[in-house]
Amino acid sequence: MSPKQPHIIFIITDQQRYDTIAGLGFPHMDTPNLDRLIKEGTHFTQCHVAGASCVPARSSLFTGYYAHTTGILKNADRWRHTWVENLAQVGYTCINVGKMHTWPLDTPAGYHQRYVVENKDRFLEGRFFFDDWDRSLAARGLVKQQRVQYREFPDYRERLGAFEWRLPPDSHSDNFVADRACWWIDTAPKAEPLFLQIGFPGPHPPYDPTPDYLNRYIDKDLPIAKVTQADLAGQPKPFHVLREHNVEIDHDSVVHQLEPSDEHRHRQRAHYLANVTMIDDAIGKITDSLDKKGYLDNCIIVFTSDHGDCLGDHGHSQKWTMYEQVTKVPMILWAPGKVPEAHKSDALIQAMDIVPWLLTQAQAKHPEGMEAVSVEPAFSDPHWPGREAVYCEQGRDNILTDIEFMTMVRTQRWKLVHFLNESFGQLFDLENDPEETNNLWTSTTHAAIRQGLMDKLLHWRMSSQIKTQNVFRDHR
């Protein structure tokens, strides 16, 4: 193929909030390598994921369709096909190192080689699946830190999933992924062109940085939003059930607390943010290897995450809700000569909207009826508004048990969360209530706004059905 095809390095973290990168306006963070990508590239301030948990979000990002189109609505739904196959068809060597979260976990998904590293603590899907990291630890005679060991801690139920990594630092999952990626870059013959997807398991819980990184945050003053009774009182019943469920069941080694102390929340946040800085340093190592091998001469680097983490905000643990802490993620594009430097776009986009641009750059075929909308106008027009609205979906699963189906529609000002076959919901005025603490769902003053957003949601689903009805969509 044409030598003009760029190398594409696609870095995705797991469960990383938007407010975790210094270059995005959060000076309590230490992220020099991501800050460099921001200074030399383009970033989006309003990028939202299409699913409120890992697999719906990731499958949307790696197919270009919404969750209801693919039928992948929750974790462990069957997911085998991606647009990586389109890259392989036009000559890309396609390599995955780290987390993809396909199902089955080791399905090819278009890659020529996969070095699979999945969730740090697997007790639901894939519990007995031993990934590349598990096998490496075993070969070194190491026993992986996970729930079985953590449950022996006398203060286990107070830790909110925060634990120090006590094994050798290079055995940590995020360091392992970085080292494996660097090993492949350094030792494999140079691919022309290369698509390298690097999936970091962190900062998804257990929140487990090595002690040297934790020391940089444990005594730092960190911005942590208070949870108000008005906020909790305005939440729909399924969210109250979700809170109780996460107290009773220790998903990912996190035992939630309904009223955690400020000290416990600070400790959890410090561990989480320290893990982000660990990953930032790992990205620096990877870009150094790419540079030494000559990949950066014609290269696109994408950095994003599959969704965020409430970390106790709004009284919730992890994801499964539609708050900004969950749906809004970093989206950074570094591509000298292809995207403007130090460029910020406030356009409203779905995470999958980078895909049409990537495939065009790669001279690859676009999936038929793809629902992603290209972000390319943002590169030439700083005032490009993006989408009129973005959407996020989540089906009932083993954790979010008291819903049939939940859908968010969000414009620049308004957010509505709809629960199928229920009279309750959520409505927020993001202009006057950016913290999403005042639920206006039952407000008669806002009845017309609510109905307008409901109409928008209905029109979106109908339009999606028409657009994709004749498309072969077996991404499962």
N, C-alpha and C positions, 0 to 999 in steps of 0.2 A: 504493500500500500504506500501511499504518499508519505514522504518523510516529514511532511507538515503535521502529521498526527501528533498531538502532544502526549507526553506521559501524564497519567492521571493518578494522583496519590489521594486516596479518599480515607480520611481519618475520622472515625466516629467513636465518641465516648458513650458510656452508658449512664443515663440518669443525671446529666449535668445541667444545672440551671443556667439561665442567661447571666445572672449576677455573680459570676465566678471568674471573671477575666478582667484584669486591671484596665486593659486597653478599651474595654467596652464601657468604662466609666465607674469602676469599682476599685478604688485605690487600696482597700484592705487586702487585695489579692496580690500575689507574687507570681506573675505569669509572663516572663520576658519573651519567651519564644512565640507564644500566641500573640503577644503584643506586636512583635515584629511582623507577623503575617498580616495583622490589622493595618499597621502603618504602611506596608508595601502592597496592600491589596484592597479588596472591597468587602465590607461587612453589612449585614442586614439587621436592623434593630427590631423588626417585627416579623420574625420567621416563626411559624407555628407548625407543630406536628399534626399528623392526621389520625393519630391513635393515642389513647391515654395509658397504654402499657407497651411493652417492648415489641412484640411481634406485629400488632396492627400498625404501629408507627414505622417499624423497619420495613415491613412488606410494602407499605405505601411508598416509602422513599425509594426502595429498590425495584419497584415495578412501574411507578408513575400513575397508579390508580388509587382511588379511595378504598377504604376497608370494605364498605358494602359492595363494591364492584368485584373485588377479589373473593369476598366471603371469608376473609381472614380477620376475625373480629376480636380475638383474644389470644393469649399465649397458648402455645401448643396446638393451634390450628395448623393444619397441614400447609406447608409453604415450601415449594421446591424450585420455582422459576423466577428469574430476575432479568433486568436489562443488561446485566454483565454478559449474558449469552450473546447479545447484539454486538458487544465489543469484541468478543472472541471471534465472531464471524468476520470481522474486518481486520483481523490480524493482530489484535492485542494479546500479549501474554498476560493472563489474568490470575492474580495470586491473592489469596486471603490469608492474613495472619491475625488471629484473634477472634473476636466475637462477631457473628452475623445473626445468630438466633433463628436460622431457618429451622424447619421441622420436616423431616428428621434433621438432627443437629449437624450431621455430616453430609447432607445432600450436596451434590456438586454445584448447583446454582449458577453454572456458567464458568466456574473457575477451573483452571488447569491444575492447580495445586491448592490445597487448603491445610492450614495449620490451625486447627480449631481450638479455641480457648473460650469456654462459655462462662456462665455465672460462677462466681466464687463458691457459692453455697447452694447446691442443687438438691432440693427435697421434693419438688413437684415433677415437672417434665425432665427427663434425662437424668434422674437420680443415679442410675447405675451406668451412665455413660462416662467413660474415662477419656478425657480429652488430652491434647498434646501437653498441656501444663501438668495434669495429673500424672501422666506417665513420666514426665521429667522429674517431678518431685519424688516419685517412687524409685526411680533409678538412682537418685541421690540418697535414698534411705530416709527421706523426710516425710513426716505426716502432716498433711495439709491442715491449716487452721480453718475450722468451720464450726457449724452449729454443735456438733457432737462434743467438741472440746469446750466451746464457749458456755454451754449449759452447765458446766461444772463450776463456773465462776460464782462465788457467793453473791456478787452484785449483778448477776446476769440480767435480771429484769429491770435494773435501773440504768443500764448502759445505753439504751436506745440504739443498739447496733454498733456502738463505737468501741473498737478494740485496736490495740497496737500490734503491728506485724512483728513478731519476735523471731521468726526464722531468718536466715540470711537474706539481706536486701534483694539480691538478684533473683531470689526464688519467689518474690511477690508477683502476682499475676500481671500487673501493669508493666513492671520491669521485665518480666519474662517475655511479654508480647513485644516490647521495644527491642530487646536483645535478639529475639527470633527474626524480627523484621530486618534489623541491621545485618544479621548473619546472612539472610537471603540476598539483600542488596549487595553486600560486600563480596559474596562468594559465587553467586550465579552469574553466568555470562550476561552481559548487558542486553536487555530485551528492547526490541524496537518494533512497536512501542510497548510500554508497560502500563497495566492497570493494577495498582496495588491497593487493596483495601485493608486498613489496619483498624481493628476493633478492640479498643481498650475495655476490659471488664469494669473498671472504676469510672467514676466514683460511686457506682452502685454499691449498696451494702452487701456484706458487712463493711462499715467504714473503717478501713484498716491500714492507715499509712505506716510507714516505718518511723521509728521514734525520732530520727533526725528531722524529718519533715513536720511531724506533729509539734516538735519544740518551737517551730516558727509561728505556730498559730494558737497554742494552748493558752497563752497569757495575753493574746492580742484582743483589743476591743473590737468585737464583731457586731455588725448591724443585724439584729434578730427581731422580727416583728412580734409584737405582743398578740395574744389571742384574746379576743373580747367575747363576752357573753352574748352581745348583740349579734356578732358574727355567727356563733354556734347556734343561737336560737333561730336564725334565718335559714339554716341549712335544711335541705329535704331529708326525710326519714332515712333513705338508703345510705346517706353519708354518716348519720349517727350509728347505724348498724355497722358500717365499715369501720368506724373508730373503735367500737367495742370488739369487733372481730380481730382487729390488729393488736388489741391488748391481749386477747386470749390465744392467738396463734402467732408464733414467732417467725414470720416469713423473713427469709434472708438474714436470720439471726437478729432481727429487730423486734424487740418487745415494746410496743407502743405504750405510752402513758397518757391518760386523759388530762391530767394536770401536772405535767413535768415541771420540775423546778428550773429556775433560770440557769443554775449551775449545770444541770444535766443537759439542757438544750445547748448551752455554750460548748460543752464538751463534745456533743454530737456534731455541731457545726464545725468546730475546730478540726475534728478528724476528717470530715467530709472535704473541707477546703484544703487541708494538707494533702489529701489524695489527688486533688486537682493539680496542685503544684508539682507533685511527683510526676504526673502525666505530662505537664508542661515541659519538665526537664527531659522526659523521655522523647518528646517530640523534637527537642533540640538535637538529641543524639541521632534520631532518624533523619532529620534534614541534613545533618553533617554527612552522614553516609551517602545520602542521595547526591549531595554536592560533589563529594569525592569521586563518585562513579560517573558523574556527568549527566545525571538525570534532570537537574534543575535548569539546564540550558533551554529546554523546551518543555515546560511542565505546568500543570494545573494542580494545586493543592486545595482540597476541600477539607474544612474542619467543621464538624457539627456534632450534635448528640441526638439520641433517639427520643428523649423527652426529659423533663426535669424531675424534681423531688421536692415535696412540700417541706420536709425537714421540720415538722411540727407547726409550720405556718397553717393558719386556719384550723388548727387542732388535728392535722392529718399526718399520717406516715406515708412516705414514698409517693406513689402516683395514684391512678384510678379515679382522679377527680379532674375537673376542667379548669382549675385555677391557673393563672399566668405562670405560677411556679412550676407547673407541669407541662403546659402546652407551648410555652415560649422558650426557644433554644438559641444558642449561638449559631450563626451561619457566616463563615469566613471563606472567601475565595481569594487565593493567591495565584496570580497568573500574569507575570510581567508581559506587557505588550498585548494582553487580551482583556484585562480588566483594569480600570483606573486605580492609581495608587492613593492610599489614604482617603478612600471614598466611603462615605456612609450613606446607605439608602434606608429611608423610613418606609419604603413600600411594604404593603401588607402581602406576605407570601406564605405559601405552604412550603415545607421543607423540600417536597418533591419537585418544586418548580425550578430547581437548578438542573434537573435531569435533561430537559430538551436542549438546553444550551450545551451541556456536556456531550451529549450524543452528536450534536451538530459539529462541535469541535473535533470529535473523534471520527467524523465521516461515517457514522453508524446509522442504521435504520432506526426510526422512531417506532415504538410499539403502536399498533393501530388503535385509534380512539383514545390515546393516552390523555389522562385528565390533568396532568401537570401543565402549567402555563409558564413559558420561558421567562426567566428573569433578565434576559438580555437588554431590554429597554432601560433598565436601571443603570447600565454602564455609560450611556450617553445622555440620559435625562435625569438630573438629580431630583426632579420633582415628579418623576413617574410614580403614580399612586399604588401600583400593583393591583391586587384583586379588590373587588368591592367587599368581599367577605372571605373568611377562611373557616374551615370546618374540622371537627375532631369527633371521632366515634369510639365507642367502647361497648362490647357485649358483656353479658353476665359471665362471670368466671368463678373460680374457687375462692376468690377474695372479695370481689364486688358482687355480692350474692343476692341483693335485694332489688335488682333491676332486670328488665328484659333487654333494654337497649338504651344507651344514652348518647345524645348528639349535641355538640356545641356548634353554634354559628356566632362568629365574631366579626364585627366591623371595626373601623378605627375607633368608634366611640362606644358601641354597645356590645354586650355579650349575653347570649341566651343559651341556657342549657335545658334541653328537652328530655324528658323521661317517657319512653313509650308506654301508652295506656295508663298514664297517671295524670292527676290534676295538678300536681305540684311541679315546680321547676325553679330555675334561677334566672334572674335578669339583673345585670349590673350596668351602671352608667360609668364607663371607664374614665371619662373626662373628669367627673366630679367625685368618683369613688375608685381611684386606681388600685386601692388595696383590696377591692372586692369584698367589703364587709357589710354592705347594705343591700340585701336582696329585695328587689322591687317587683318580684313576680306578681304579688297580689295587689300592687298599687293601682288604684283606679286612674290616677293621674297618668300612669304610663301604660295603660291598656292598649292604646293605639300603637305604641312602640313595640310592645310584646307581640301584637297581632302581625305587625309588619315583618318582624323577624321570623315569626312562625310561617308566614307566607313565603319568605325568602328560603327558608329551610325546605318547604314543600317543593318549590320551584327547582331548587338545586337537585333534589332527589329525582324529580321527574326528568330534568334535563340530562342528568347522569345516566339514567336508564335508557333514554333515547340514544345518547351518544355511544354507549357501549353495548347495545343490545345485540349487535351482529359481530362482536369481537370475540375471538377465541381467548378466553380468560382463565385457562387452567394454570393459575399460579399456585395451585395447591397440590 
